[in-house]
Amino acid sequence: MTNSEKFVTPRFDGHYDHWSMLMENFLRSKEMWNLVDEGIPAPAIGISSASEAHRKSVEETKLKDLKVKNYLFQAIDREIMETILDKRTSKAIWDSMKQKYQGSTKVKRAQLQALMKEFEMLVMKEGEKIDGFISQTLMVVNKMKVNGEDMKQSTVVDKILRYLTPKFNYVVCSIEELNDIDTMTVDELHGSLLVQEQRMHGN
């Protein structure tokens, strides 16, 4: 088995920009990218009866395009493939994927930027409960995850500690002294803050 035969077809996971880059590189390595990029060359104009060599070249190109289509069929889930009406050539499939998903990638990027700004602006309000503030923070974090940003727990922990109301200042100092914030989970922090909140209210 040659090295080229060991390549695994990149699976489409919803992140179009990343997938298209991997798939283009994959097809270039097999010297097949031109079929996706340019399509199957049209027959030479003015030739009524193609020569045997020309006919053979066209057949070879069509066979090569079938191989590219096969790679795309392996890369794309059946549910998505069924939404692509024109499957005659690999270029038709590629162009349909680009039209469908490149736009959604841009939308996701815009949504992520908006969510990152929302995350930065999160501040615990006076009178707000710990449960409410952490729930709101995690809701934004989860939305960011859906849009491709997998935030570290330590970043979320640091965010919560920095933006509690001033009455928690001594609690934050205590938590930072007694714990390694870099390894502390959001659940552990949540539990500690709930205990302190109950003490403040004499429960």
N, C-alpha and C positions, 0 to 999 in steps of 0.2 A: 504493500500500500504506500503510495506516495504521500508527501506532506500535504499536497493540495487536497487529497481525498480525505485527510483527517480533519479538515476545517468543518466546524459545526455552523449550520445556517443560523444567523442571529434571529432570535424570536422577537416579534413585535410585542412590546409590553405596555404600549400606550404612550410612551415617550418618543414621539416621532423623530425629533431632531437627532437624538442619540442613535436610534435604530437605523435611520436612513444613512447616517455616517458609517455605521458598522456594515450595513448591507452593501453600500457602495464600495467600500474597501474589499469586502468579500468577493463581489462580482469582478472588481478590477483584478484581483489576484488570479481569477480564472479567465481573464481576458474576455469578459462578456459584458462589461459595463456599457459599451457603445450601443448595444441593442436596447438597453433601458434609456440611455441618454438621447440617442438619435432615432431609434426605431429600426424596423426592417427597411433597408433601402428599396425605393420604388424601382420597378423595371425600367431599364433605359428607354427613353422616349424615342419613338421612330423605329424601333426594332420590332418587326412583325413576327418574325420567326427566330426566336432566340437560339443562339448556338448551343451546342451540347455543353460546352464549358460554362456558359452563362447559366444555363438551366441547372447544372450541377451545383454551381455557386449559390443560386437562390435556394435550392433544396437544403444545402448545408446550413445556410443562414437560418432557415425556418426550423431546422432541427436544433440548432444552437439556441434559438429563441424558446423552443419547447423546454429545453433544459433550464433556462433562466426562469421560466414560468413555474417549473417544478420546484426550484429553490424558493420562489415567492410563496407557493402553496404551502411549503413546509414552514415558512416563517410566520404566516398569517393565519389566525384562528378561522375555523370554518364559518362562524357567525359573522365575522367581518367580511370574509371572502364572498359570502352570499349577498352582501350589499353592493358588491362591485358588478355592475351590469355588463361591462365590456371586458371580457377576458380573452379576446382574440390574440393579443400580443402582450409581452412582458411590459412594454412601455405603457400600454393602456392601463394595466393593473397598477403600475408605479405612479402614474399621473393621478389616478383616482385616489390612491392612498395619500398622496401629497395634498390634494385638494381637500380631502376629508380631515386630515389630522394635523397638517402644519398650522392651519388656522387655530385649531384647538390648543396647540402647544403655546402659541402666542397669547391666547386668552388665559391659559394657566399661568404663564409668566406674569401677566398683568395682575391677575388675582393674587399671586404670591407676593408681589411687591406691595399691594394694598394691605394684605394680611400682615406682612412684616412691619409695616408702618403702624397697623393697629396693635400689634404685639408691643412695639416700642412705647406706645402711648398708654398702655394699661397701667392704671394706678388704683390702689385700693382706696375707696372713698370712705369718708367719716361715717361711722354707723354701719358700714358693710360688714357682713359676717365672713369669716375665713372660708367657709364652704363656698360662698358666693364668688369671692375673688379668685380662688383657685379653680373653681368650675369654669369661670369665664376665661381664665388664662389657658386652661387645657382645651377648651373649645376652639380657641384661636390656633393653638399649637396643632390640634388634630386636623383642622382645615388646611393648615400649611403642609402637613404630611400628605394629605390627599393631592396637593398641588406640587408634590415633588421635593419638599424640604423636610428632611428628617432631623429635627432638632435634638441635640443632646440633652439628657436629663439634667446635667449640671448647669446648663444654660438656663433652663426653666426654673431650677431651684434658685439660682442667683437672681433671676428676674423677680421671683416672688419675694425673696428676702429684701431686695432693694426698694420695693414699692409698697410695703406694708404701711399702715398709718403710723404716725410718730409714737403712739402709745405702745407699740411693739418693739421700740428701739432696744430696750434692755433684753427682750426675748431674743432678738436677732443676734446681739452680742454674745449671749449665753450659748445659743445654738452654734455659732461660728467657733466658739472656744472649745466646745465639747465634741464637735463632729468634723469630719473631713467633708467639706462642701462639695469637693470634686467627685466624690463617690456616693454622696447621699442621694436617695431617690426622692421623687416628688411625693410618693406615698408616706415615706418616713417623715418628711418635713410637714406634710399635711397633718399627720398624727400628733407631732410635737406642738404645732400651732393650735390645734383644737384643744389640747390639754391646757395650754396657757390661756386660751380664750375662756375656757370654763372657769379657771381660777380667777380671772379678772371679774367674772360675773358672780363669783362666790358659789358656783355649782359643784 
